[in-house]
Amino acid sequence: MTSKEIARQIVQIAFEVTGAELNETDTLKECGLDSLSLVAVIAEMEERFAVVFTETQLDPADLQTLADLVRIAEQHV
């Protein structure tokens, strides 16, 4: 799976789970994801990608953009 395909799936997950419309230029917060919404998106990512992210991968300081979510997903798919 390519980075673009992963990004498309994450954008779809975020919209389905929270209604947020992620993009490549704004931060997750600017797109409408607060910390609770981010947890919901990550939980759905784990389910759809059939992965379990490590605690170190889920450091909120490192998860600020769509690219950050793609980066942690790429490590598993």
C-alpha positions as CSV (number, residue, x, y, z in Angstrom):
1,M,0.0,0.0,0.0
2,T,1.4,3.4,-1.0
3,S,1.6,6.5,1.2
4,K,-1.1,8.1,-0.8
5,E,-3.4,5.1,-0.4
6,I,-2.8,5.1,3.3
7,A,-3.5,8.9,3.5
8,R,-6.8,8.5,1.6
9,Q,-7.9,5.8,3.9
10,I,-7.0,7.8,7.0
11,V,-8.9,10.8,5.6
12,Q,-11.9,8.6,5.0
13,I,-11.7,7.1,8.5
14,A,-11.4,10.6,10.1
15,F,-14.5,11.8,8.2
16,E,-16.6,8.7,9.0
17,V,-15.6,8.6,12.7
18,T,-15.6,12.3,13.5
19,G,-16.8,14.3,10.5
20,A,-13.4,16.0,10.3
21,E,-12.0,16.7,6.9
22,L,-8.2,16.1,7.1
23,N,-5.8,17.6,4.5
24,E,-2.1,17.7,3.9
25,T,-1.6,21.4,4.9
26,D,-3.4,21.9,8.2
27,T,-2.7,20.4,11.6
28,L,-5.1,17.8,12.9
29,K,-6.4,20.3,15.4
30,E,-7.0,22.9,12.7
31,C,-9.0,20.2,10.8
32,G,-11.3,19.7,13.9
33,L,-9.6,16.8,15.7
34,D,-9.3,17.2,19.4
35,S,-7.5,14.7,21.6
36,L,-10.6,12.5,22.1
37,S,-11.4,12.5,18.3
38,L,-7.8,11.6,17.6
39,V,-8.1,8.6,19.9
40,A,-11.3,7.5,18.0
41,V,-9.5,7.8,14.6
42,I,-6.5,5.9,15.8
43,A,-8.7,3.1,17.2
44,E,-10.4,2.8,13.8
45,M,-7.1,2.9,12.0
46,E,-5.9,0.0,14.2
47,E,-9.1,-2.0,13.3
48,R,-9.1,-1.3,9.6
49,F,-5.4,-1.8,9.1
50,A,-5.4,-4.8,11.5
51,V,-2.5,-3.3,13.5
52,V,-1.7,-2.3,17.1
53,F,0.3,0.9,17.5
54,T,2.9,1.1,20.2
55,E,2.7,3.6,23.0
56,T,5.7,5.4,21.7
57,Q,4.1,5.8,18.3
58,L,1.1,7.4,19.9
59,D,2.8,10.3,21.6
60,P,0.5,13.3,21.0
61,A,3.4,15.6,20.4
62,D,4.4,13.5,17.4
63,L,0.8,13.3,16.0
64,Q,0.1,16.8,14.6
65,T,-0.6,16.2,10.9
66,L,-2.0,13.8,8.5
67,A,1.6,13.0,7.5
68,D,2.3,11.9,11.1
69,L,-0.7,9.5,11.0
70,V,0.5,8.1,7.6
71,R,4.0,7.6,9.0
72,I,2.9,5.5,11.9
73,A,0.5,3.5,9.7
74,E,3.3,2.8,7.2
75,Q,5.4,1.2,9.9
76,H,2.8,-1.6,10.1
77,V,1.1,-2.0,6.6
